[in-house]
């Protein structure tokens, strides 16, 4: 029997696949990375338009409390000091996010944390909700009716394509409420965007490693599997096992990107639209991620979309039904030593970027 050409066939060139490939390559392993798209980087890929790095698959803001992870990514590309401070538009009103003293002042004219707490407590008490049965009741029991109606209800219903009363309470276990005048969305110590875009990070990780694009694993499965001793799979785990326990569900997204002949469209990288009548959830203005001074600007409207096979899978629907299906696949994968599963789709889990990198480093360490 012929020896395999590669130690690892890595299916998917997103963050998990790229980090695993880099670590394996460092240890002298021969890797082949394949991707069905025509570019590397998975969902962190940036497209250059008018000299602006456009986040093609939605806004990606790197943040972590883990210094080791921060140092790890900064060895490939320097990160800037971008701080995520989104703004919400509701009708003709403008609010700061996350919910903080600026938000409460904009809502009620209160100036002190005590006044804000009292206002929220009054609204929670008057709702009479003690045992929340759905997302709407859960949200009101945490932040009161005003914040829920203006900043949560419409956005959440658009995002999930369901009424808030039909969504399980656990989706909003807690809501970030700050009684300080601080618009920084994340509490993490380290935060930023790669200077020059995420492609520089992916290129650094995959330097010296063979990558083949426009290759669909499932159309050439037998031939590709024979090439390597082991597979690292970052696609959908249900698809890998031929959907034998049923298909896992996701929410999808649609993006509408426009180039505008002006220097500044909205004055912020991320603006959320929280009323239900507006079909998109947010507008991204990409140049603000890197403090751009280009003469034109590029904006993207982000529309939530009902997922169906063939559409991009963005958010796992981690309800009881889907988690039960996933656990069947997970048990199957634990008995299968020919493949390593990693990333959002393979682990059916909503990961932030730093969590995917940590997971890839742990798995590469365990298997190498």
C-alpha positions as CSV (number, residue, x, y, z in Angstrom):
1,X,0.0,0.0,0.0
2,X,1.4,3.4,-1.0
3,X,2.3,5.8,1.8
4,X,0.1,8.9,2.1
5,X,1.5,12.1,0.6
6,X,0.5,14.2,3.6
7,X,0.3,13.8,7.3
8,X,-2.9,16.0,7.5
9,X,-5.6,17.0,5.0
10,X,-7.1,20.1,6.5
11,X,-10.6,20.9,5.2
12,X,-11.2,24.6,5.5
13,X,-8.7,27.5,5.6
14,X,-10.5,29.5,8.2
15,X,-9.0,30.3,11.6
16,X,-9.2,26.8,13.0
17,X,-7.7,25.1,9.9
18,X,-5.0,27.8,9.5
19,X,-3.9,27.6,13.1
20,X,-3.8,23.8,13.1
21,X,-1.9,23.7,9.8
22,X,0.6,26.2,11.2
23,X,1.2,24.2,14.4
24,X,1.5,21.0,12.4
25,X,3.9,22.5,9.9
26,X,6.1,23.9,12.7
27,X,6.5,20.3,14.0
28,X,7.6,19.1,10.6
29,X,4.2,17.6,9.5
30,X,3.3,17.8,5.8
31,X,-0.1,19.5,5.4
32,X,-2.5,20.1,2.5
33,X,-5.2,22.7,3.2
34,X,-8.2,22.7,0.9
35,X,-11.1,25.2,0.7
36,X,-14.2,25.2,-1.5
37,X,-14.2,29.0,-1.7
38,X,-11.9,30.9,-4.1
39,X,-10.0,32.5,-1.2
40,X,-8.3,31.6,2.0
41,X,-9.5,32.7,5.5
42,X,-13.0,31.4,5.8
43,X,-15.3,34.0,7.2
44,X,-12.5,36.4,8.4
45,X,-11.5,37.0,4.7
46,X,-11.3,40.6,3.7
47,X,-11.9,41.9,0.2
48,X,-10.1,45.0,-1.0
49,X,-12.4,47.6,-2.4
50,X,-11.2,51.2,-2.9
51,X,-8.1,50.4,-0.8
52,X,-10.5,49.5,2.1
53,X,-10.4,46.1,3.8
54,X,-14.0,44.9,3.6
55,X,-15.1,42.2,6.0
56,X,-16.8,40.1,3.4
57,X,-18.7,37.9,5.8
58,X,-19.7,40.3,8.5
59,X,-17.8,42.4,11.1
60,X,-14.9,40.6,12.8
61,X,-13.5,42.3,15.9
62,X,-10.8,40.5,17.7
63,X,-11.0,40.6,21.5
64,X,-9.5,38.4,24.3
65,X,-8.4,38.4,27.9
66,X,-5.8,35.8,27.1
67,X,-2.3,37.4,26.7
68,X,-1.0,34.2,25.1
69,X,-3.6,34.3,22.4
70,X,-3.0,38.0,21.9
71,X,0.7,37.5,21.6
72,X,0.1,34.5,19.2
73,X,-1.9,36.5,16.6
74,X,0.4,39.6,16.9
75,X,3.4,37.5,15.8
76,X,1.9,37.4,12.3
77,X,0.4,40.9,12.0
78,X,0.3,43.9,14.2
79,X,-3.2,44.8,15.6
80,X,-4.5,48.3,15.9
81,X,-6.3,49.9,18.9
82,X,-9.8,49.7,17.4
83,X,-12.4,49.6,20.2
84,X,-15.9,48.3,19.4
85,X,-18.4,51.0,20.4
86,X,-21.6,50.3,18.4
87,X,-24.5,52.7,18.2
88,X,-28.2,51.7,17.9
89,X,-30.8,53.6,15.9
90,X,-34.4,53.3,17.0
91,X,-36.7,55.4,14.8
92,X,-35.2,58.9,15.2
93,X,-33.4,58.1,18.4
94,X,-29.7,57.3,18.9
95,X,-28.4,55.1,21.7
96,X,-25.0,53.9,22.8
97,X,-24.3,50.2,23.3
98,X,-23.8,48.1,25.3
99,X,-26.5,49.3,27.8
100,X,-24.6,51.8,30.0
101,X,-25.0,55.2,31.7
102,X,-25.0,57.0,28.3
103,X,-27.9,54.7,27.1
104,X,-29.8,55.3,30.3
105,X,-29.3,59.1,30.1
106,X,-30.5,59.0,26.5
107,X,-33.6,56.9,27.5
108,X,-34.7,58.6,30.7
109,X,-32.5,61.7,31.3
110,X,-31.0,60.0,34.5
111,X,-27.5,61.1,35.4
112,X,-26.4,58.7,38.3
113,X,-26.1,55.0,38.5
114,X,-28.6,55.0,41.4
115,X,-31.2,56.7,39.3
116,X,-30.7,54.3,36.5
117,X,-30.9,51.2,38.8
118,X,-34.1,52.5,40.4
119,X,-35.7,53.0,36.9
120,X,-34.8,49.5,35.8
121,X,-36.0,48.0,39.1
122,X,-39.3,49.8,38.9
123,X,-39.9,48.5,35.4
124,X,-38.9,45.0,36.2
125,X,-41.2,45.0,39.3
126,X,-44.2,46.4,37.4
127,X,-43.8,43.7,34.7
128,X,-44.7,41.1,37.4
129,X,-42.5,38.5,35.7
130,X,-41.0,36.1,38.2
131,X,-40.5,32.9,36.1
132,X,-39.6,33.9,32.6
133,X,-41.0,31.4,30.0
134,X,-39.6,32.9,26.8
135,X,-37.0,35.4,25.6
136,X,-39.3,38.4,25.9
137,X,-40.1,37.7,29.5
138,X,-36.5,36.9,30.3
139,X,-35.3,40.2,28.7
140,X,-37.9,42.3,30.5
141,X,-37.1,40.7,33.8
142,X,-33.5,41.7,33.4
143,X,-33.7,45.3,32.0
144,X,-37.3,46.4,32.0
145,X,-39.7,47.3,29.3
146,X,-38.1,50.4,27.7
147,X,-34.8,48.9,26.9
148,X,-36.5,45.7,25.7
149,X,-39.0,47.5,23.4
150,X,-36.5,49.9,21.9
151,X,-33.2,48.0,21.8
152,X,-33.8,44.2,22.0
153,X,-37.2,43.2,20.7
154,X,-37.0,44.2,17.0
155,X,-33.3,43.4,16.6
156,X,-33.7,39.9,18.2
157,X,-36.8,39.0,16.2
158,X,-35.1,40.0,12.9
159,X,-31.9,38.0,13.9
160,X,-33.8,34.8,14.7
161,X,-36.7,35.1,12.3
162,X,-39.1,34.4,15.2
163,X,-41.3,36.3,17.6
164,X,-39.5,36.9,20.9
165,X,-42.4,35.1,22.7
166,X,-41.5,32.0,20.6
167,X,-37.8,32.0,21.4
168,X,-36.5,30.2,24.5
169,X,-35.5,32.3,27.5
170,X,-32.0,30.8,27.6
171,X,-30.9,32.7,24.5
172,X,-30.7,35.8,26.8
173,X,-29.3,34.3,30.0
174,X,-27.9,37.7,30.9
175,X,-27.6,41.1,29.3
176,X,-24.6,43.4,29.6
177,X,-25.7,46.3,31.8
178,X,-23.1,48.8,32.9
179,X,-23.6,51.6,35.4
180,X,-20.6,53.5,34.0
181,X,-20.3,55.9,31.1
182,X,-18.3,53.4,29.1
183,X,-19.2,52.6,25.4
184,X,-16.6,49.8,25.0
185,X,-18.7,46.8,24.0
186,X,-16.2,44.2,25.2
187,X,-14.7,43.9,28.7
188,X,-11.6,42.1,27.3
189,X,-8.2,43.6,28.0
190,X,-7.0,43.1,24.4
191,X,-8.9,44.3,21.4
192,X,-8.2,45.4,17.8
193,X,-8.2,44.7,14.1
194,X,-5.1,43.5,12.1
195,X,-3.4,46.4,10.4
196,X,-4.0,45.7,6.7
197,X,-6.8,43.2,7.4
198,X,-7.3,39.6,8.5
199,X,-5.8,38.2,5.2
200,X,-2.4,39.1,6.7
201,X,-3.0,36.9,9.7
202,X,-4.2,34.0,7.5
203,X,-1.2,34.4,5.1
204,X,1.2,34.4,8.1
205,X,-0.4,31.2,9.5
206,X,-0.4,29.4,6.2
207,X,3.1,30.5,5.0
208,X,5.0,27.6,3.5
209,X,1.9,25.3,3.5
210,X,0.2,24.0,0.3
211,X,-3.3,25.4,-0.1
212,X,-5.7,24.4,-2.9
213,X,-8.8,26.6,-3.5
214,X,-12.0,25.9,-5.3
215,X,-11.8,22.3,-4.0
216,X,-15.0,20.8,-2.5
217,X,-14.2,17.9,-0.2
218,X,-17.5,16.2,-0.8
219,X,-17.2,16.0,-4.5
220,X,-13.7,14.4,-4.3
221,X,-13.9,12.7,-0.9
222,X,-12.4,9.3,-1.7
223,X,-9.5,10.7,-3.7
224,X,-8.7,13.4,-1.1
225,X,-9.0,11.1,1.9
226,X,-6.4,8.8,0.4
227,X,-3.9,11.6,0.2
228,X,-3.4,12.0,4.0
229,X,-3.0,9.9,7.2
230,X,-5.6,12.0,9.0
231,X,-8.2,14.6,8.3
232,X,-8.8,17.9,10.1
233,X,-12.4,18.8,9.3
234,X,-13.8,22.3,9.9
235,X,-17.0,22.0,7.9
236,X,-20.5,20.8,9.1
237,X,-20.2,17.7,11.1
238,X,-23.7,16.4,10.0
239,X,-22.6,16.7,6.4
240,X,-19.4,14.8,7.1
241,X,-21.5,11.9,8.4
242,X,-24.1,12.1,5.5
243,X,-26.8,13.6,7.7
244,X,-27.5,10.2,9.1
245,X,-29.0,11.6,12.3
246,X,-30.7,14.5,10.6
247,X,-29.6,18.0,9.5
248,X,-28.5,20.6,12.0
249,X,-30.1,24.0,11.7
250,X,-28.5,27.4,11.4
251,X,-29.3,31.0,10.9
252,X,-27.9,32.6,7.7
253,X,-27.0,36.1,6.6
254,X,-27.2,38.1,3.4
255,X,-24.9,41.1,2.7
256,X,-25.5,44.0,0.4
257,X,-22.3,46.0,-0.1
258,X,-22.1,49.5,-1.7
259,X,-19.2,51.8,-2.5
260,X,-20.1,55.4,-1.9
261,X,-18.4,58.5,-3.3
262,X,-18.1,60.2,0.1
263,X,-15.5,60.0,2.8
264,X,-17.7,59.1,5.8
265,X,-21.3,57.7,5.7
266,X,-22.3,57.0,9.3
267,X,-19.4,58.0,11.5
268,X,-19.0,54.6,13.2
269,X,-18.0,51.1,12.1
270,X,-21.1,49.4,13.4
271,X,-24.7,50.9,13.7
272,X,-27.5,48.6,14.7
273,X,-31.1,49.2,13.5
274,X,-33.3,47.8,16.3
275,X,-36.8,48.5,15.0
276,X,-38.6,45.6,13.3
277,X,-39.8,47.6,10.3
278,X,-36.2,48.0,9.0
279,X,-35.2,44.6,7.4
280,X,-31.5,44.8,8.1
281,X,-30.0,44.5,11.5
282,X,-27.0,46.7,11.1
283,X,-24.8,48.7,8.7
284,X,-21.1,48.2,8.7
285,X,-18.7,51.0,7.5
286,X,-15.5,49.1,7.0
287,X,-13.0,51.9,6.8
288,X,-13.6,52.8,10.5
289,X,-12.2,49.5,11.6
290,X,-8.8,50.8,10.5
291,X,-9.3,54.5,11.0
292,X,-9.2,54.9,7.2
293,X,-8.9,58.2,5.4
294,X,-9.7,57.0,1.9
295,X,-11.7,59.4,-0.4
296,X,-14.5,56.9,-0.8
297,X,-16.2,54.6,1.7
298,X,-17.7,51.0,1.6
299,X,-20.8,50.1,3.6
300,X,-22.5,46.7,4.1
301,X,-26.1,46.2,5.0
302,X,-26.5,42.9,7.0
303,X,-29.8,41.0,6.6
304,X,-30.6,38.0,8.8
305,X,-31.8,35.1,6.6
306,X,-33.6,31.8,7.1
307,X,-31.1,29.0,6.5
308,X,-31.7,26.2,4.1
309,X,-29.2,23.7,2.6
310,X,-26.9,25.5,0.2
311,X,-26.9,28.8,2.1
312,X,-24.0,29.8,4.3
313,X,-24.3,28.6,7.9
314,X,-23.4,31.4,10.3
315,X,-25.2,30.8,13.7
316,X,-25.9,27.3,15.1
317,X,-29.4,27.1,16.5
318,X,-28.4,25.6,19.9
319,X,-31.9,24.6,21.0
320,X,-32.7,21.2,22.7
321,X,-33.7,19.6,19.4
322,X,-30.5,20.5,17.5
323,X,-28.2,19.9,20.5
324,X,-29.6,16.3,20.8
325,X,-28.8,15.7,17.1
326,X,-25.3,17.2,17.5
327,X,-24.6,15.0,20.5
328,X,-25.3,11.9,18.3
329,X,-22.7,13.1,15.8
330,X,-20.3,14.0,18.6
331,X,-20.5,10.4,20.0
332,X,-19.9,9.0,16.6
333,X,-16.9,11.3,16.1
334,X,-15.3,10.2,19.4
335,X,-15.1,6.7,18.0
336,X,-13.6,7.9,14.7
337,X,-9.8,8.3,15.0
338,X,-9.4,9.1,11.3
339,X,-10.6,12.7,11.7
340,X,-10.3,15.7,14.0
341,X,-13.2,18.1,14.1
342,X,-12.8,21.8,15.0
343,X,-14.4,25.2,14.6
344,X,-18.0,26.6,14.7
345,X,-19.5,24.2,12.1
346,X,-17.7,21.0,13.2
347,X,-18.4,21.6,16.9
348,X,-21.9,23.2,16.3
349,X,-21.0,26.0,18.7
350,X,-20.9,29.8,18.5
351,X,-17.2,30.6,18.9
352,X,-15.5,34.0,19.0
353,X,-12.2,34.2,17.1
354,X,-10.0,33.9,20.2
355,X,-11.9,30.8,21.3
356,X,-11.4,29.2,17.9
357,X,-7.7,29.9,18.1
358,X,-7.5,28.5,21.6
359,X,-9.4,25.4,20.5
360,X,-7.1,24.9,17.5
361,X,-4.0,25.3,19.7
362,X,-5.3,22.8,22.2
363,X,-6.3,20.2,19.6
364,X,-3.1,20.6,17.7
365,X,-1.1,20.2,20.9
366,X,-3.2,17.1,21.9
367,X,-2.7,15.4,18.5
368,X,0.8,16.4,17.6
